[in-house]
């Protein structure tokens, strides 16, 4: 089979060269750059019918050896990357262009238009990044202020009122805690949609678990409002978050405070398991109340004449709670190891 030359159309941007090869039903494509010369060969249907088509292009300036291409039923699109960013006055080393080469007017831009295209892309990207950054800063700031208010309020009340403050924690703190924990659902959405790089499952376990304790165990049972366990659950939650949210907030500015980083990745190690134990104690204390009140019980048929107590679900939940503790603790511990391993490498 005689090798022929296909029609090739070209355009450029400051960093790339775009080539469009007019061939249909292409097979056996070979595209590579050798000593700044692009070599192309393929079998397909071109201007001279079904044949083998070849061409070579000796570029004006140096290009990278890595070439990417994509073939469709109608053409082959090739992208070549310039080594040095800039605008070429022509494509080939020889001033006289090959007869098979022509401008690709579908993609053609002059240098000023290409600069405007780049600026527009950068503007859109920066706009998205800045909008996302502002959103994350505001979110983390609001949560930090909320949990700081909880932590400081509880600490001051404990010193002034003493042990009696343990019995009215729900009535004095719950409104702000409700707000913070409802707002924390945003973290699940952030993880799910890739706004932040974190696992969806660990985030979901923590947020749903806390809201279950807050709304179901504490919120739905008035008898639980005056129990000291509410104080310990709220205090442990807030003690963790007053370090976590400012750490995330500084991260939005690409800034790090070493002391805060250490606290964020260390304080949770004793506090998180203690928080889960406090939550488990709250669940255990609520079981007899649910049994007596029949709240959330599932009624069975009149023939059986009884109902399935919500406490059966709580026993299962206790098992799931400690399983979640293991999953979340493992995830956070791996994060901590990665964090300090990276810092050690940078230091070396």
N, C-alpha and C positions, 0 to 999 in steps of 0.2 A: 504494500500500500504506500502510495506517494505521500510524503509529509508536506502539508500545506500550512499557511499562516492564517490564523483567524483574525477577525476584526477585534481590536482592543481599544477601549475607551478609558481615559484616565482623568482623575481630578486629585486635588491635594488639599490638606489642611496643614497647619504649622507642625504637626507631629507625625502625620501619616500620609501615605500615598494610596489612593484607591484605584484599582484596575477592574474593568468589567469586560470579560471575554465573551464574545457572542458565539456561543455554542449551545446546542440543545442535545438532550439525551446523552450527557457526557459520561464517559467511563474511563477507568485507568488514568486518573489525574495524577500528575507528578509536578509539583511546584516547589522550587527551592532556590535559595540565593547562594551563589558561590563566587567569592572574590568580587562582591558588589554587583554581580550580574544575576538578574532573575531569569531562570530557565523554566519554561512551561511546556508540558506535552500532555496530550489527552486524545482520546478517540471520541468523536461526536459528529453531529450534523451541523455544518457551518455553511458559509457562502458557496463552497464547492461540493456540497453534499456530504455524505457519510465518508469520513476519512480520518486519518491521523493528522492532528494539527499541532504545530510547534512554533514557539517564538522565544527570543531572548531580548532582554533590555539591560543595557549597561547604564546604570544610574549616574546622574550628574554628581551627586554627593553621597557620602557613605550612608548605608542603611544597615539595620540589624539583620542578622541571618535568619531570625525566626519569622516565618511568614504564616499568616492565617488565611484560609479561604473557605468559601461556602458555595456549593453548587446547587442550582435549582434546575427545573426542567428547561428553562430558557437561557441560562447563562451561568458563568462562574465568576463570583465576586472575590477579589484578592485584596488583602490589606497588607501593606509593607510599612514598617515603622522606621522613621528617620532616626539616626543616631543623635543628631543635633537639631534642636527645634529651630525652625526657620522657614522662610518662603523661597521656593526654588523658582528661578526664572524660566527653566524648562525641565523636562523630565530626564532626558538622556544626556550622556556625556558628549556625544556628537551634536553639533548645532542642527544639522539636518535630521529632522525626525523621520522615523521609519514610516513607510507608506501605509502600513496597517494600523497605525496609531492615530487616534483623534481625541479631542476633548470630550469629556462626558458632561454635556450641558445639563443633565438632570441633577448633577451634584456639584457643578462648577460654581466656585466663588472666587472673587478676587481677594487680595490680601486684607483689605479693610473690612470686607464683609465677613471674612473668616474670623478676624479679630472680634467683631461684634457678636458673632455666634458663640465664641469662647466666653466673652464677657456675660452674655445672657445665660449660658449654662452655669457659670460660676455664681452669678447672681441668684439663680433659682436654687442651686445647691446650698449657698450660704443662707438664703432665706429659710429653707427647710431646716437646716442645722440650727440656726439661731432660734427659730420658732420652737423646735424641739427642746433646745437648751433652756430657753426661758420657761417653758412648761415644766421641765424637770426641776429647775431651781425653785420655782414657786411651789410646786408640790412638796418637795423635800423641806422647804422652809416652813410651810404651814404645818406639816407633820412634826417637825422638830419643835416648833413653838407649842403645839398642842400637847405633846408628850412631856415637854419641859414643864409646862404649867401643871400637869398631873403630878410629875415627880416632885417638884418643889412644893406644891400645895400639900401633898401627903406627908412630905418630910417635915415641913413647918408644923402642921397639925399634930404630928406624932410627938414633936418636942414640946409643944405648948399644952396640948390636951392630954397627951400620954396614951395609955392603952385604950381609953374610951374612944379614941379616934378610929380604932379598928372596926367599931361596930356601926359607924354611919358613913363608911367610905362610899357605898353605892349611891347614897342620896347626894353627896357632895361632889363626886367625881364622875358619875356615870354619863352625864350629858356630854361632856367633852370626850370621854372614851368612846361613846356611841359615834360621835362625829368622826374621830380619828380612824376607827375601825371600819366604818362604812367607806370612808375615803380610801382606805387601804385596798379596796377592790380594784382601784386604778392600777395597782402594781401587777395584778394578774393580767389585765389587759395590756399593760406595757410589755410584759414578757411574751404574751401571745402574739402581739403584732410586731415584735422586734424593736420596740422603742428603746429597750435596754437589753443588754446581753446577759440574760439569766434564765435558769430553767423554769418552765411553766409549772411543772408538777410540784417541786418544793415550795414555790411561792403560793400555789393554790392550797396546798396542805396547811401552810401556816395561817393564811388569811381566813380560810373557811373554818379551820379549827378554832381560832380565836373568836370569830363571830358566833360560832355555835355555843361556846361557853358564855359569851357576853349576852346574847339575845335569848337563848333557850334556857340555859342553866340559871343565869342570874336574872335576866330580864323578865322571864315568864313566871318566876316563883317569888312571890313577895316574902316568903319565909327565908329565902336566901339573902335578902337585902341586908340583913343585920349580922351576917356571919363574918368572922374575922378573915376567912379564906378569901373574901373579895379583896381585902386590902393586899394580901400577899400576891394574888394574881395580878392586880393592877400595878403594884409596885415593881414587880419583876418585869412585866411587859415594858413599862416606861423606862426602867433602868437600861434595858437593851437598846431601846429606840433613840434615846438621847445621844448615843454615840453613832448609831447607824445612819441616821438621816443627815447630820452635818458632814459625815464622811462622803455620802453620795453628793451632797451639795457642793463640796469642794471639788469633787471629781468633775462636775459640770464646767468648772473653770480650769481644768487640767492642772489643779493644784493639790498638793499633798502636805499634810501636817503629820510628821512621823509619829508623834505621841497619839494623835487621834487614830491613825491607822492601826497602831498596836492595840489600842483600846477596842476599836471596832472588831478586830479579829481575835481578841483574847477574852474580853469580858463576857461574851455570850457563852463561852465554854462551860462555866459553872452556872450562869444565870438561866440559860435555855433549858437544861434538864430540870432545874429547880422550878422553873415556870410550868413545865409539863406536869411535874409532881403536884404542884399547887392546883392546876386544872383538874388533875385526876382526883384529888381530894374533894374538890368542889362537886364533881360528878358523883362521887360516892355519897357525899352528904345529901345530894338531891334525890337519890334513888328512893328512899322511904317516903319523901314528900310526893313524888310522882305516883308511887303506889297508892298512897292514901287519897290523893286528890283525883286520881284517874285522868289527869291532864295528858293529852296526846295519846291516850290509850286507844287501841283499835277495837271497836265492838264487833263481836262475832254474831252469828245467827241466833235467833231466839231459842232455837232447839238446844243449842249448847248452853246458852244463858250466861255467858261470861265475856270477858274481853282480854285482849293481849296487852299487858302493861307496857308502857313506854320504857320502863326500866330494863326490859330484855334488850332493847336497842342500845341502852346505855352500857350494858355489860359488853356488848360487841364493840361499842365505840371506845371503851377503855382499852381493849386489845389493839384497835386500829390506832389509837392515840400513841401508844408506845411503839408501834410499827412506824408511824409517821415520825416519831422522835428519832428513831434509828436512821431513817432515810434522810431526814433533814440534817441531822448531826453529821452524817457521813458527807453529805454535799457541802456543808459549811466548812468542815474540817479539810476537805480537799481544796476548797477555795483558799483557805488560810495557808496551806502548804505551798500551793502554786504562787500565792502572793509573795511570801517571804523567800521562796526559792528564786523568783525573778529579781527581787530586790538584792539578794546576795550576789547573783550573777552580775547585775549592774555595778555593784560595789567593787567586784573583782576586775 
